[in-house]
Amino acid sequence: MTIRVVLVDDQSMIRTGLRMVLAAEPDIEVVGEAGDGASGVRVVAELEPDVVLLDVRMPGMDGLEAARRIVGSGARTRVVVLTTFDEDEYVAAALRAGVSGFLLKVAPPEDLVAAVRTVAAGQGLLDPAVTLRVIRSFAAAPTLDPGRAAELAQLTERETDVLALVAAGLSNAEIAARLYLGEATVKTHVSRVLLKLGLRDRVQAVAFAYESGLVTPGR
């Protein structure tokens, strides 16, 4: 199955570079582009791609507002935010907007391709270079939601433990080692957590953990 992608960035050179990398892959097709957030929202609504790569800083409507509108529309399109090291202040807002991943603009081509495939497959993606920065940024100013806290009651004790470790940035292998479980068992627990809480991926799980109060800054 071909993964259909839309590129949204105000720099045409960046879009050209992204297109060249992705077009070289037999299972990925760039079906549209836009130079600002508002145009990106329209293009996504029209073409219904599997994945949209969104720059954060753009004139007019920025990538965060575009992400909110795309996710809020109920579209099946999954959003990956393209970020740089100096944009930590945008991370928490992007998490709350419901994006499925973050990728550094300086990431090597193979990471870009892997990111598109990972997100298209229904998984969340946090670039390894920014995972902890993402979590710290969100933790710095969490917004507690009583409704979220009540939803935690749906989880078993083990599932709650797993969610807390996901929010700490641990991989399935690291969680397995920490809890003395098999990696396949951890994967099953993560899947059940996402299903019970109505979350799309691990990125949303991080946001949920902080909004529910399960994980707080300093813990």
SULHULIN-V681492 format. One record per helix or strand. SS is the DSSP state (2 for helix, 1 for strand). FROM is the first residue (numbers start at 1). TO is the last residue. If there is no record, write none. Layout:
SS & FROM & TO
SS & FROM & TO
This chain:
1 & 3 & 8
2 & 12 & 23
1 & 28 & 34
2 & 37 & 47
1 & 51 & 55
2 & 63 & 72
1 & 78 & 83
2 & 88 & 97
1 & 101 & 104
2 & 109 & 120
1 & 125 & 126
2 & 131 & 140
2 & 146 & 154
2 & 157 & 167
2 & 172 & 179
2 & 183 & 197
2 & 202 & 211
